[in-house]
Amino acid sequence: MKNKDLGMGIGIGLGIGAALGILFDNLGLGIALGLIFGSLFNVSKKRNNKGEK
């Protein structure tokens, strides 16, 4: 996995996490959820790229 993909996944996760945090009035929880989502996004992306190597 390239570092750019990792950064993109974390960035998307943090963006969604911040939005969720504002929505639930709990920024820490939102960021935690965002990081989990970002890592899941990276895992699914890695699986899709395996066949292309």
C-alpha positions as CSV (number, residue, x, y, z in Angstrom):
1,M,0.0,0.0,0.0
2,K,1.3,3.4,-0.9
3,N,1.5,6.2,1.6
4,K,-0.7,8.4,-0.5
5,D,-3.5,5.8,-0.2
6,L,-3.1,5.6,3.5
7,G,-3.2,9.4,3.8
8,M,-6.2,9.6,1.6
9,G,-8.1,7.0,3.7
10,I,-7.2,8.7,6.9
11,G,-8.2,12.1,5.4
12,I,-11.6,10.8,4.3
13,G,-12.0,9.1,7.7
14,L,-11.2,12.3,9.6
15,G,-13.5,14.4,7.4
16,I,-16.4,12.0,8.0
17,G,-15.4,11.6,11.7
18,A,-15.4,15.4,12.2
19,A,-18.8,15.7,10.6
20,L,-20.2,12.9,12.8
21,G,-18.5,14.4,15.8
22,I,-20.3,17.7,15.2
23,L,-23.5,15.9,14.6
24,F,-23.3,13.9,17.8
25,D,-21.7,16.8,19.8
26,N,-18.8,14.6,20.6
27,L,-15.7,15.3,18.4
28,G,-13.5,12.6,20.0
29,L,-16.0,9.9,19.3
30,G,-16.5,11.2,15.7
31,I,-12.7,11.2,15.0
32,A,-12.3,7.7,16.5
33,L,-15.1,6.4,14.2
34,G,-13.5,8.3,11.3
35,L,-10.2,6.6,11.9
36,I,-11.8,3.2,12.0
37,F,-13.7,4.0,8.7
38,G,-10.4,5.3,7.2
39,S,-8.6,2.1,8.0
40,L,-11.5,0.0,6.7
41,F,-11.4,2.0,3.5
42,N,-7.7,1.3,3.1
43,V,-8.2,-2.5,3.6
44,S,-10.9,-2.6,1.0
45,K,-8.8,-0.6,-1.4
46,K,-5.8,-2.9,-0.9
47,R,-7.9,-5.9,-1.7
48,N,-9.1,-4.3,-5.0
49,N,-5.5,-3.5,-6.0
50,K,-4.1,-7.1,-5.4
51,G,-5.3,-8.3,-8.8
52,E,-3.7,-5.4,-10.6
53,K,0.0,-6.1,-9.7
